[in-house]
Amino acid sequence: MTPRRRLLIVDDHAGFRRSARILLEAEGFVVVGESADGDSAVALATRLEPDVVLLDIVLPTTDGFDVCARLLRDQAGLRVVLTSTYDVDLLEDRVAASGAAGFIPKAELSGDAIDALIGRPA
């Protein structure tokens, strides 16, 4: 049996979190939690220990780049995948410097897209 990856979804739009959960669970991920802001995302990631965090770049009170830095500093082995409705070309330098595994536009989100960035589970 293929191991299932544990994933935390961080986005301030409840509708996107719900849609992403349904899609990614259907594709074999275990969604261990959801967060609408950066501070609760860091706290949840510490408590729930996901393998992957799907992280929106635009969040209230902070941005996803700051949250990404906090997550990667605090949790060895954690993989962060950034997402947004914005065009990655506008953010390419910041995504590259963030330490994240990569970027997936929200409209192109899928389990395969995440696996393409971080590899399939062994």
C-alpha positions in Angstrom: 0.0 0.0 0.0 1.3 3.5 -0.9 1.9 5.8 2.1 -0.4 8.7 2.2 1.0 12.2 2.6 -0.3 14.4 5.4 -1.1 17.9 4.2 -2.1 21.2 5.9 -4.0 23.7 3.8 -3.5 27.4 4.5 -5.7 29.9 2.7 -8.0 32.7 3.9 -10.8 31.6 1.6 -13.0 28.9 3.1 -14.3 27.9 -0.3 -10.8 27.3 -1.7 -9.8 25.3 1.4 -12.9 23.1 1.0 -12.4 22.5 -2.7 -8.7 21.8 -2.2 -9.5 19.3 0.6 -12.0 17.4 -1.5 -9.7 17.3 -4.5 -6.5 16.3 -2.7 -8.2 13.7 -0.5 -9.7 12.1 -3.6 -6.1 12.0 -4.9 -4.7 10.2 -1.9 -3.6 12.9 0.5 -4.7 13.0 4.1 -5.7 16.6 4.9 -4.8 16.9 8.6 -6.0 20.5 9.0 -6.9 23.8 7.6 -5.9 27.4 8.6 -7.1 30.8 7.4 -4.0 32.8 8.6 -0.3 32.5 9.1 -0.1 32.4 12.9 -2.5 29.6 13.3 -0.8 27.8 10.3 2.5 27.8 12.2 0.8 26.6 15.4 -1.1 23.8 13.5 1.9 22.7 11.6 3.8 22.3 14.9 1.0 20.3 16.5 -0.1 18.2 13.5 3.3 17.6 11.9 2.1 17.5 8.2 4.5 16.3 5.5 3.3 19.1 3.2 1.8 22.6 3.7 -0.2 24.0 0.8 0.3 27.7 1.5 -1.5 30.7 -0.1 0.8 33.6 -0.7 -1.8 36.3 0.1 -3.0 36.0 3.7 -4.4 38.4 6.3 -1.8 40.2 8.6 1.2 38.5 6.9 2.1 37.0 3.6 2.9 33.4 2.7 6.6 34.1 2.2 6.9 35.0 5.8 4.9 32.0 6.9 7.0 29.8 4.7 10.2 31.0 6.3 8.8 30.4 9.8 7.6 26.9 8.9 10.8 25.8 7.3 12.9 27.3 10.2 10.8 25.4 12.8 10.2 22.0 11.1 13.0 20.0 9.5 11.8 17.9 6.5 8.6 19.9 6.0 7.8 20.6 2.4 5.9 23.9 1.5 4.1 24.4 -1.8 3.0 28.0 -2.4 -0.2 28.8 -4.3 -2.0 31.9 -5.5 -4.4 33.2 -8.0 -1.6 35.7 -9.0 0.7 34.9 -11.9 3.9 33.3 -10.7 5.9 35.4 -13.2 5.2 38.4 -11.0 6.5 36.5 -8.0 9.2 34.2 -9.5 12.2 35.7 -7.6 10.4 35.6 -4.2 9.2 32.0 -4.8 12.7 30.9 -5.7 14.2 32.6 -2.6 11.5 31.3 -0.3 12.8 27.8 0.3 9.5 26.4 -0.8 9.4 23.3 -3.0 7.7 25.4 -5.7 4.5 27.2 -6.8 1.2 25.9 -8.2 -1.4 28.3 -9.5 -4.7 27.7 -7.7 -6.4 26.9 -11.0 -3.9 24.1 -11.7 -3.9 22.5 -8.2 -3.8 18.7 -8.2 -2.1 15.8 -6.4 0.0 15.2 -9.5 1.1 18.9 -9.5 2.2 18.6 -5.8 3.9 15.3 -6.5 5.8 16.9 -9.5 7.3 19.4 -7.0 8.1 17.2 -4.1 8.2 13.7 -5.5 5.9 10.7 -4.9 6.0 8.9 -1.6 8.3 5.9 -1.4 
